[in-house]
């Protein structure tokens, strides 16, 4: 059965200008048939904030290593 992904509340450090999200799996990551590990594609999107003035746009893939249950973006 595949893992369910959960995203914790955002942690904001305005002094450092950083935001961090912890992404969790409900079961440890395992190598699937074919050699794939769980991964998540992410992209930041502005709501009331603007990527040109309020934050730096970022996107990418977050990959879990074998046995991991959490990773950070």
VEXZA-633410 format. One record per residue (C-alpha): x, y, z. Coordinates in Angstrom, 3 decimals. Example, Ala and Ser with C-alpha at 12.3 -4.5 7.8 and 13.67 -1.06 7.14 Angstrom:
<sites>
(site (12.300,-4.500,7.800));
(site (13.670,-1.060,7.140));
</sites>
This chain:
<sites>
(site (0.000,0.000,0.000));
(site (1.428,3.439,-0.916));
(site (2.366,5.939,1.772));
(site (0.156,8.931,2.473));
(site (1.913,12.291,2.352));
(site (1.280,14.957,4.993));
(site (2.619,18.537,5.071));
(site (3.131,20.142,8.485));
(site (2.366,23.799,9.152));
(site (4.880,26.192,7.660));
(site (7.733,27.507,9.820));
(site (8.621,31.112,8.965));
(site (11.839,32.837,10.019));
(site (11.393,36.412,8.829));
(site (14.760,37.468,10.303));
(site (16.566,34.982,8.043));
(site (14.063,35.353,5.204));
(site (13.363,31.611,5.163));
(site (10.318,29.384,5.094));
(site (10.422,25.654,5.799));
(site (7.872,22.903,5.227));
(site (8.213,19.438,6.754));
(site (6.757,16.717,4.528));
(site (5.977,13.401,6.222));
(site (5.130,9.896,5.065));
(site (2.860,7.735,7.216));
(site (5.127,4.726,6.559));
(site (8.899,4.609,5.923));
(site (9.955,5.106,2.318));
(site (10.732,1.878,0.467));
(site (12.062,1.208,-3.012));
(site (9.146,0.413,-5.302));
(site (9.334,-2.166,-8.086));
(site (11.466,-0.551,-10.764));
(site (13.700,1.185,-8.215));
(site (11.669,4.336,-7.517));
(site (11.518,5.990,-4.099));
(site (8.676,8.308,-3.012));
(site (9.090,11.865,-4.244));
(site (7.040,15.050,-4.332));
(site (7.113,17.839,-6.907));
(site (6.625,21.280,-5.375));
(site (6.305,24.884,-6.525));
(site (5.780,28.060,-4.541));
(site (2.804,30.153,-5.524));
(site (1.796,33.591,-4.311));
(site (-1.632,34.302,-2.927));
(site (-1.568,37.738,-1.376));
(site (2.237,37.782,-1.737));
(site (4.035,38.545,-4.983));
(site (6.989,36.482,-6.197));
(site (8.584,39.615,-7.639));
(site (8.636,41.589,-4.368));
(site (7.695,39.380,-1.393));
(site (9.451,36.042,-1.990));
(site (11.772,34.217,-4.359));
(site (10.025,31.671,-6.549));
(site (11.225,28.085,-6.155));
(site (10.214,24.690,-7.484));
(site (11.723,21.238,-7.473));
(site (11.485,17.640,-6.358));
(site (11.740,16.389,-2.804));
(site (12.919,12.770,-2.713));
(site (12.785,10.500,0.316));
(site (15.687,8.145,0.999));
(site (14.980,4.507,1.845));
(site (13.559,4.294,5.383));
(site (12.871,8.022,5.772));
(site (9.540,9.287,7.051));
(site (10.180,13.018,6.803));
(site (12.037,15.534,4.681));
(site (12.132,19.340,4.476));
(site (11.607,21.853,1.729));
</sites>
